[in-house]
Amino acid sequence: MAADTPDMPARMDIRVYYEDTDTGGVVYYANYLKFFERARTEWLRRLGVNQSELAAREQRIFVVKDVELHYRQPARLDDLLVIHSDIVRIGPASIRFGQRAMRDGELLCEGSIQVCCVNAVSFRPAPFSTDLRTLLEKAKN
């Protein structure tokens, strides 16, 4: 995994396994959502955002509100993908992520995912704490 710096979006390597593919050996389209979810979660964890702790301490959880994916080229069994993640926009209680799945520098799939922060009990929008907002703003720059 590459170091996270303000001028380089976070990245995560993911190997394509048999379970990720369809009968033709091509990554099943919905699995890109799983790859992107893992990459976002691990990046946030490296930034210091542990979602289990956030839920327990602040009663805040993240839910996906909106997803837009564009498929460019197929990924196949045994490919090593690099998932790039960056924060595009931060709202009072939401984050818009931009994510890309690459293979050897070739764009395979790109997505825009909006994640909202909600109260863990009511599921109503809940603003980010000052500390969390500051951390996210630093990661965005």
N, C-alpha and C positions, 0 to 999 in steps of 0.2 A: 504494500500500500504506500502510495506517495504521501509525503508530508502535506498537510493542509496549510496553504498560505493565501493571503488575500488576493494575490494575482493569479493563482491557479486553483480552479475548482477542485473540490474533493473528488477522489476516484476510488474505485473498488474493483478488484479483479474477480470475475466469476467464470468458472469453467462450466460449459454446457454438458450436462449428463444425460444419459438415456431417458431418464424420467422427465426431462424438460422438453422432449421432442415428440413429434407426431409420428405416424407410421412411415413417413418419408424421411425421417432423420432431421427434420427442420424444427427449430424451436417453435413450440405452440404459441400463438400470438399472445395469449393472456399471461404467459410466463414472464414477459417483459415487465408487467406490473409487479410481479414478485421480485424480480431483479432490482427494479427501481426502489421498491419498498425497503429491501435489505440495505441498499446503498445509502438511502436517506437516513435510515435508523442508525446505521453504523457511523455515518458522518456526524450526526447529532450526538451520538455517544462519545465520539472522540473530542467533540467540542465541549463536552461536559453536561450534556442534556440526557439524563437517564429517565426514560419515559415512565418506568415503574415508580421511581422515586417522585417524579413530578405528580403522578396520580395520587400517591399516598400523602405527600407533603402539602400540595396545593389544590388537590381535587381537580386537576386539569388533565385532560387527555387530548390527543390529536386524532382527528377523523378526516378522511379524504372527502372533499366536497365535490371536486371536479377533476376530470382527467381528459387529456387530449393526447393521443398518440399518433405518430406518423411512422409507418413502416417503409423502409427504403430498400433493404437487402435482407435476405434470410441469414440467420445464424444457424449453424449445424452442430451435430454431435461432436464433442471434443474441442470445439472452438474455445479459445480463451477470450472472453469479453472484458472490456474495461468500461465500467459504468461511471460516467462523469455526472456530478451533481452540483448545482449552484442555486443560490437564492436569487430569484428574479425580483420579488417584491415582498415587502412585509407590511401587513395591515395591522389594525388594532388587535385582531384576534385570528389572523390568518397569515399563511406563508405561501407564496407561489414559488415552486421549485421548477427549474429547468433541468432535464436529465437527458443523457445520451448514452446509447449502447454502441460501442465501437469495437471493431476487430481489425487489428493491424492498421489503425488510422482510418479505416473506412466506416462511415456512419451507417449503422444498421437500423436503428430505431431512435426516435427522439420524442420526448414527451414534456408536457406542461401539466404539473399536478398541483392543485390547490389543497392545502391542508389547513383545517380550522382547529382552533383551540376551543374546547368546550368544557363546561362543568361536568365532572364525572357522574353526578347524580341526575341533574336535570337535562343534560345534553344541550343546554342553551349556550350560545357563544360566550366565551370568557376571555377578557383581555389578558395579554401576556403580562407577567410580573415585570417590574423594571429591570431586574437582573437578567431575566430571560431575553427581554427585548434588546438589552445592551449586547448580550452575547450573540444574538442573531444578527444584529446590525454590524457587528465586527466581522462576522463570517461573510456577510454580503459584500463588503467592500473589497 
